[in-house]
């Protein structure tokens, strides 16, 4: 066995050495020369401009390596639907070394401009950031982002891969910064919805909160404060700042504590551009509702449901107070509806100027939400539960106990059987 291991070790070493001898040598790779870090740049790269507003952008050479330049060509496409050229100042900007102009044209119909020029004969420039030209422009009355994009040309204006030319040679430009101008009106606030309606019952709970969405549909940052003219109304937040195209939700709440039945109105005012107002309506229903019942005048209080959430088979108490506002004794037939179907009824006699409490007790075995209607008043209760220990099987509390006991007995029985089997073996 030892001889076999020695043979295998020698064979493996020999194979590795032979493999290394057969691998071809890696040739020396010359590093690629980095491209010149220079090119054209339009400033500003992003500016907010209002509607129908005059503005200017500068085109400059970025030449940090100090290349000798004697002729430059600028060819730009611009967004004609948003901006237009008024004039071009080529070579007249302070610090510009280019004076001789070969071309200085623009077309607002096509959305193009061309400026070709050179340094004085026999000279050149090595300036690191000379201004090439100033483009005087005018915005239109349409929102959007306008671009100024360089067109690739060769030294003599023919389509090619170079961006600008240096005499008959092509520079390997690596930085071409196109310009962008954001055109739009001032910050503009928009609100949705433009009105809110709340409903409540006198002496009852506050209605659910509602939401206003505030958005900035203009250009620039919008700062807005919010106020209202009603003590029962409140909002969160009451001020903020919104960037362009941003939105924020405002929660609107109503507190009806101590308020009588009736209709109320208020206004939420958001001060922005422009000022926006949101109408708010509140309707509070009376807790006492007149009901028919003969010569006696009957009215009913809000329906009471307790508890409002039960398990299957548990009882729910539903009651209402019936008052006789007349001077004679009268009889009133109170009919209880559950989900629109008559569940039960009671006929009560009520003396004039007095009231009686009418009470019903119901239970449901099936889980769900049940709508209650009694004497014109409405409410709800919910039966929850399902599966083994809920309303799905209708077990109730007693049924759950029986199931638990049965499971315990089964486990104990299996344990005793298994223990007896082990003793026999």
C-alpha positions in Angstrom: 0.0 0.0 0.0 2.8 2.4 0.8 4.4 1.8 -2.6 1.0 2.6 -4.3 0.8 5.9 -2.4 4.3 6.9 -3.4 3.5 6.1 -7.1 0.3 8.2 -7.1 2.1 11.2 -5.4 4.9 11.2 -8.0 2.4 11.0 -10.8 0.3 13.9 -9.6 3.4 16.1 -9.2 4.6 15.2 -12.7 1.2 16.0 -14.2 1.0 19.4 -12.5 4.5 20.4 -13.8 3.7 19.3 -17.3 0.4 21.3 -17.3 2.3 24.4 -16.2 4.8 24.0 -19.0 1.9 23.8 -21.6 0.1 27.0 -20.4 0.9 29.8 -22.9 2.7 32.8 -21.5 0.5 35.9 -20.9 1.6 38.7 -23.2 2.4 42.2 -21.8 -0.7 44.4 -22.3 -0.1 48.1 -22.9 -2.5 50.2 -20.9 -4.9 52.3 -22.9 -4.3 55.9 -22.9 -6.9 57.8 -20.9 -9.2 60.0 -23.0 -8.8 63.8 -22.7 -11.0 65.0 -19.9 -12.5 67.9 -21.8 -15.6 68.8 -23.8 -18.5 71.2 -24.0 -20.7 72.3 -21.2 -24.0 74.2 -21.1 -24.7 76.2 -17.9 -26.9 76.2 -16.1 -27.7 72.5 -16.2 -31.0 73.0 -14.4 -32.8 76.3 -13.9 -36.4 77.1 -13.0 -37.8 79.6 -15.5 -41.3 81.1 -15.4 -43.7 81.3 -18.3 -42.8 83.8 -21.1 -39.5 84.7 -19.4 -36.2 85.8 -20.9 -33.1 84.0 -19.8 -29.6 83.2 -21.0 -27.4 80.1 -21.0 -23.6 80.0 -21.5 -21.8 77.4 -23.6 -18.1 76.9 -22.5 -15.1 74.7 -23.2 -13.9 72.5 -20.4 -10.2 72.0 -21.1 -8.3 71.1 -17.9 -5.4 69.5 -19.8 -4.6 72.8 -21.7 -5.1 71.5 -25.3 -4.4 74.0 -28.0 -7.7 75.1 -29.6 -8.1 77.2 -32.7 -11.5 76.4 -34.0 -14.7 75.2 -32.3 -18.1 74.2 -33.6 -21.3 74.2 -31.5 -24.4 72.5 -32.8 -27.3 72.1 -30.4 -30.9 70.8 -30.5 -33.3 72.4 -28.1 -36.9 71.7 -27.0 -38.8 74.0 -29.4 -42.2 73.5 -27.6 -40.9 75.0 -24.4 -38.2 77.5 -25.3 -36.9 79.5 -28.3 -33.8 81.4 -29.2 -33.9 85.2 -29.4 -30.2 85.8 -30.2 -26.7 84.4 -30.0 -23.7 86.3 -28.6 -20.7 84.4 -30.1 -17.3 85.4 -29.1 -18.4 88.6 -27.4 -18.5 87.2 -23.9 -15.9 88.3 -21.5 -12.9 86.0 -21.6 -13.7 84.4 -24.8 -10.7 83.9 -27.1 -12.8 83.2 -30.2 -13.5 86.1 -32.5 -13.9 85.0 -36.1 -17.4 83.7 -36.8 -18.1 81.2 -39.7 -21.7 80.5 -38.7 -24.2 81.8 -36.2 -27.7 80.6 -37.1 -30.7 79.2 -35.3 -34.2 77.9 -36.2 -37.0 78.0 -33.7 -39.1 75.9 -36.1 -36.6 73.1 -36.1 -35.3 73.6 -32.6 -31.6 73.9 -33.7 -28.7 76.4 -33.4 -25.2 76.4 -35.0 -22.2 78.5 -34.0 -18.8 77.9 -35.7 -15.9 80.2 -35.0 -12.1 80.3 -34.5 -9.3 82.2 -32.8 -7.6 85.0 -34.8 -5.4 83.7 -37.6 -2.1 82.2 -36.4 -3.2 82.0 -32.7 -4.9 79.5 -30.5 -6.0 79.2 -26.9 -5.2 76.8 -24.1 -7.7 78.3 -21.7 -9.1 75.8 -19.3 -12.7 77.1 -19.4 -13.3 79.7 -22.0 -16.8 80.9 -22.8 -17.8 79.9 -26.3 -21.1 81.7 -26.7 -24.1 83.1 -24.8 -27.6 82.0 -26.0 -30.4 84.4 -25.2 -33.7 82.6 -25.0 -37.4 83.0 -24.2 -39.6 80.4 -22.4 -43.1 79.6 -23.6 -46.3 79.1 -21.5 -46.1 75.3 -21.2 -44.9 73.3 -18.2 -42.0 70.9 -18.8 -38.2 70.4 -18.8 -36.5 71.8 -21.8 -33.1 70.3 -22.9 -30.2 71.7 -24.9 -28.4 68.7 -26.5 -25.2 68.8 -28.4 -25.2 67.3 -31.9 -22.2 65.1 -32.9 -20.2 66.6 -35.8 -16.7 66.4 -37.2 -14.4 69.4 -37.7 -16.2 70.5 -40.9 -19.8 70.1 -39.8 -20.5 66.6 -41.3 -22.2 64.0 -39.1 -19.6 62.0 -37.3 -18.7 60.8 -33.8 -16.8 63.8 -32.5 -18.5 66.4 -30.5 -16.4 69.4 -31.4 -13.5 69.8 -33.8 -9.9 71.2 -33.5 -9.0 72.2 -37.1 -8.9 69.0 -39.1 -8.3 66.8 -36.0 -10.8 65.2 -33.7 -10.4 65.5 -30.0 -11.4 62.6 -27.9 -13.9 64.5 -25.8 -15.1 62.6 -22.6 -17.2 65.3 -20.9 -20.3 66.6 -22.7 -22.7 68.3 -20.4 -26.1 69.0 -21.9 -28.2 71.8 -20.5 -31.7 71.5 -18.9 -34.2 74.3 -18.1 -37.4 73.7 -16.2 -40.2 75.9 -17.5 -43.3 76.5 -15.5 -45.5 78.9 -13.6 -45.0 79.6 -9.9 -45.8 77.0 -7.2 -49.5 76.1 -7.5 -51.5 74.3 -4.9 -54.3 71.8 -5.8 -56.6 70.1 -3.4 -58.7 66.9 -3.7 -61.6 66.6 -2.9 -62.9 70.2 -3.0 -65.6 69.6 -0.4 -66.2 67.3 2.7 -69.5 66.1 4.3 -69.7 64.6 7.8 -72.8 62.9 9.4 -73.3 62.2 13.1 -76.1 61.5 15.7 -76.8 63.9 18.5 -75.0 62.7 21.6 -73.3 59.9 19.6 -69.8 59.3 18.5 -67.7 61.6 16.3 -67.9 60.7 12.6 -64.8 59.1 11.0 -61.9 61.3 9.9 -61.6 62.3 6.3 -58.5 63.1 4.2 -57.6 66.1 1.9 -54.7 65.6 -0.6 -52.7 68.8 -1.1 -50.3 68.8 -4.1 -47.8 71.3 -5.7 -48.6 71.3 -9.4 -46.3 74.2 -10.2 -42.6 75.0 -10.2 -40.5 75.7 -7.1 -41.2 75.0 -3.5 -44.7 75.7 -2.1 -45.2 76.7 1.5 -48.8 76.6 2.7 -50.6 77.3 6.0 -54.1 76.0 6.7 -56.9 77.5 8.8 -60.6 77.0 9.4 -63.5 79.0 10.8 -65.3 76.4 13.1 -64.5 75.3 16.6 -65.8 71.7 15.9 -63.3 71.3 13.0 -59.6 70.5 13.2 -56.8 69.5 10.8 -53.4 67.8 11.0 -51.0 69.1 9.8 -51.8 72.8 9.5 -48.7 73.8 7.5 -45.9 72.3 5.4 -43.7 72.8 2.4 -44.1 70.9 -0.8 -41.5 70.4 -3.5 -42.4 70.3 -7.2 -44.8 67.5 -8.0 -45.1 66.5 -4.3 -48.3 65.8 -2.3 -49.2 65.6 1.3 -52.3 64.2 3.1 -54.2 66.4 5.7 -56.4 64.6 8.2 -59.7 66.5 8.9 -61.6 65.7 12.1 -64.9 66.7 13.6 -65.9 66.9 17.3 -69.7 66.9 17.9 -69.5 66.8 21.7 -72.3 69.0 23.1 -73.6 69.9 19.7 -77.3 69.9 19.0 -79.1 68.4 16.0 -78.9 70.5 12.9 -76.9 71.4 9.9 -73.5 73.2 10.2 -71.1 74.5 7.6 -67.5 75.7 7.7 -64.6 76.5 5.4 -61.0 75.3 5.3 -58.7 77.9 3.8 -55.3 76.9 2.3 -53.1 79.9 1.6 -50.9 79.1 -1.3 -50.8 80.1 -5.0 -53.7 80.5 -5.4 -55.7 80.5 -2.2 -57.9 77.4 -2.1 -61.0 77.0 0.0 -62.7 73.6 0.9 -66.3 73.6 2.0 -67.2 71.4 5.0 -70.7 70.3 5.8 -71.9 68.6 9.0 -75.3 67.1 9.6 -76.2 66.0 13.1 -79.3 63.8 13.3 -81.6 64.2 16.3 -81.4 61.4 18.9 -85.2 61.6 19.3 -87.2 60.7 16.2 -91.0 61.1 15.9 -92.7 57.8 15.2 -96.3 57.1 14.1 -98.7 55.8 16.8 -102.2 57.2 16.7 -103.5 60.3 18.5 -100.7 60.1 21.1 -97.4 61.7 19.9 -94.6 59.2 20.0 -90.9 59.6 19.7 -88.0 57.3 20.1 -84.4 57.6 21.4 -81.4 56.2 19.7 -81.3 52.4 19.7 -79.0 50.8 22.2 -77.2 47.6 21.4 -75.1 45.7 24.0 -72.7 44.2 23.5 -72.0 45.1 19.9 -69.6 42.1 19.4 -70.4 38.6 20.6 -69.5 35.0 19.9 -72.0 32.6 18.3 -75.0 31.8 20.5 -74.4 34.7 22.9 -77.2 37.0 23.7 -77.4 40.6 22.5 -79.7 43.1 24.2 -81.4 45.7 21.9 -83.5 48.4 23.5 -85.1 51.8 22.7 -86.9 54.4 24.8 -90.4 55.2 23.5 -91.9 58.5 24.8 -95.5 59.7 24.5 -95.3 63.4 23.9 -99.1 63.8 23.7 -101.7 64.1 26.4 -103.5 60.8 25.9 -102.4 57.2 26.6 -101.5 55.4 23.4 -100.3 52.1 22.3 -97.2 51.6 20.1 -96.1 48.5 18.3 -92.3 48.2 18.3 -91.1 46.0 15.5 -87.5 44.8 15.5 -85.9 44.1 12.1 -82.6 42.1 11.7 -81.1 42.4 8.2 -84.4 43.7 6.9 -86.4 40.8 8.3 -88.9 41.0 11.2 -87.2 39.4 14.2 -89.6 40.2 17.0 -92.2 42.8 18.1 -93.8 44.2 21.2 -96.8 46.3 21.8 -96.5 48.8 24.6 -99.0 51.2 26.2 -97.5 54.5 27.1 -99.4 57.2 29.1 -99.2 60.8 28.0 -96.1 62.6 29.0 -94.3 59.4 30.0 -91.9 57.0 28.3 -91.2 53.2 28.4 -88.1 51.2 27.6 -88.7 48.5 25.0 -86.2 45.6 25.3 -85.5 42.7 22.9 -83.0 39.9 23.4 -81.6 38.0 20.4 -78.8 35.5 19.6 -77.3 34.4 16.4 -75.2 31.3 15.7 -73.6 32.3 12.4 -70.7 34.7 12.3 -71.3 38.0 10.5 -72.5 41.6 10.8 -76.2 42.1 11.6 -78.1 45.3 10.8 -80.6 46.4 13.4 -83.7 48.6 12.7 -86.1 49.5 15.5 -88.6 52.5 15.6 -86.8 54.2 12.7 -83.4 53.9 14.5 -80.6 51.8 13.1 -77.5 50.1 14.4 -75.3 47.0 14.1 -73.8 44.1 16.1 -71.3 41.5 15.0 -71.0 37.8 15.7 -67.3 36.7 15.6 -65.7 33.3 15.6 -65.2 30.3 13.4 -63.3 27.1 13.0 -63.2 24.5 15.9 -63.7 27.0 18.6 -65.8 29.7 16.9 -69.2 30.0 15.4 -68.5 27.8 12.5 -69.5 24.7 14.5 -71.8 26.5 16.9 -69.9 25.0 19.9 -70.2 27.9 22.3 -68.4 28.0 25.6 -69.9 24.6 26.8 -69.0 23.0 23.5 -65.4 24.1 23.8 -65.1 22.7 27.3 -66.5 19.3 26.1 -64.0 19.2 23.2 -61.0 20.0 25.5 -62.0 17.3 28.0 -62.4 14.8 25.3 -58.9 15.5 23.9 -57.4 15.2 27.4 -59.2 11.8 27.9 -57.9 10.6 24.5 -54.3 11.5 25.3 -54.4 9.8 28.8 -55.9 6.7 27.2 -53.2 6.5 24.5 -50.5 6.9 27.2 -51.9 4.0 29.4 -52.3 1.7 26.4 -48.7 2.4 25.3 -47.4 1.9 28.9 -49.2 -1.5 29.1 -47.8 -2.6 25.8 -44.2 -1.9 27.0 -44.8 -4.0 30.2 -46.0 -7.0 28.2 -42.8 -6.9 26.0 
